[in-house]
């Protein structure tokens, strides 16, 4: 049987493309690592995250420590949070050149798969103790800052440079990534003046990163991936702890409140092993956050809150992104934009007979695109460079800004116990949260 | 980013200092008031309720928003009433309890209701006694016999009140009438209101019946000279007006000069105990000294008509048997 010429040429070119050199490093970049910094607690979630200017429960120990001075009794707070996050990755298809319509090369254009991570766990726990003088408050907390589980498998896309006679195929690849960052912190707040409180905290963040990226052989140039024949692999692993401070201020005029919080991101070392290259250490830098929020109690039953949150996601580029792109020599082409989130929300206290009112909450917030982007920093010269640029530009083109819609409800179960529930929905993220607040002791309250 | 936050912090620090150093919110001051009541620190309770009011406390009510999502019944008048009652400010206590009742903040099904009823009744009774005492103490009024109980004056019966010129010798400034409207003007508004009435019969009479206090104020030892008797009566008025310092000073002077009666010693002991209990300055061992003075006053049976008028707290501090 005579093999078509195009097939033969494709196989020759494909053999070059499947060479494992530098491919492992690129793989990890093809699934954007994207996470949000949501304030803890179901109340905060239901308010669309607009909490820096509210900060009136135990979750303030993380969200805005200065707000702790508002508390009248010792409080215990715990939150169970469940999240579902979807990431898109370049799964198959042909990015350039004509489809051969044989084997796996049957689709013109890129096909993106979805990597969905689901996680449920204790999102937050805190204990707040206001001093009898009401001037200072201390708190301890545990907060899960980020938890990401991703897994994907790509068949390898087909490409063809106009200057070449044959197509190329990216090697099939698999990625499994788990990232967890949790903070164990102590916060304190001091009432400087009647309307001014300052707060601060120091948290020890634990960092756990486990990533495995593998490339596989194929059954013929156009055939299915052979997952039993590994081409190459790279790993990223880190188990570290890092310190990071938070400072906040709250100006409280009774009906109106303004809160400002600055939270530094911790940094953690991790180790990358790429094929047979020597292991190297890089740094994962959690973005810094600045939030400015305000709330106004328009009526005793109606609270309006807003917040602007600036997050310098670009801190992720240095090392974490550039290290993965190191083998390509194209580090300058990768970027992550800093982002500004906008949060708006309202809470209405619905009176119900003689009981404490039920709190109905709703919020929306704008979540800017903070995925990794690729834009060629230099003009590609070789066909390999051109196809690399094409592939990465496509793979990292799915980042989008999102609008989140949130809502929730809060109940007073007893004088000591409050329950809150909330949901936050966006095209690629769903978060559900329930939290309870326990008022410990009377603390003088009737 | 950091610079912006630091700038705001510096701005907050550089703002002109407020004249008050009390940084508490209204609900924190209210919580302190309740704690003070639990600790039986009545003067502090009143001060904290007043601080809560200054800090912008809302109207009393059920399920009032304290902070965050904490809703509680806000009933400052109840605690005010309790504190006033124990401070001997019976008229203020009576009015505070009346406000609680009118606002229906304590319903019959509430656990506080029985206690409120008991305290309100107690306050009203003491107000009646005070009123009767004032009527009897006013110059020109017929003083009851120190031994024979005075006839009771019913609420419907008008009090015999002197005119303004007769009120003047009692030592209170005419301005005291203006203080009537403010239950928080000081420790003597209850008595001041009665004296204001004495000075101006057109003022509404808020008092009821009974004349036990009147008997106390009017009962003079037969062996006392007229000037000493007047001084002692003035001291007793001070005492029942909550002006314990003045009462103590007058009675100390009387006893040191040998002009004081046994009752002067009795009320001196009570004044000093009241001072100690209300946190006002006196000797460190005021209670102990007051007990000695009480023993010097002799058999307590001779003060049978006075003892019911003394605050249970004072009686307890002085270890008087009921």
Interface residues (C-beta under 8 A of the other chain):
Chain A: X43 X56 X57 X70 X71 X72 X73 X132 X134 X135 X191 X192 X193 X194 X196 X198 X247 X249 X251 X254 X260 X261 X262 X288 X290 X300 X310 X312 X349 X351 X354 X355 X356 X357 X359 X410 X412 X415 X418 X420 X437 X439 X443 X444 X445 X446
Chain B: X1 X2 X4 X5 X8 X9 X12 X13 X15 X17 X18 X20 X22 X23 X24 X25 X27 X28 X30 X31 X32 X34 X35 X55 X56 X58 X62 X63 X65 X66 X67 X68 X69 X70 X71 X72 X73 X74 X75
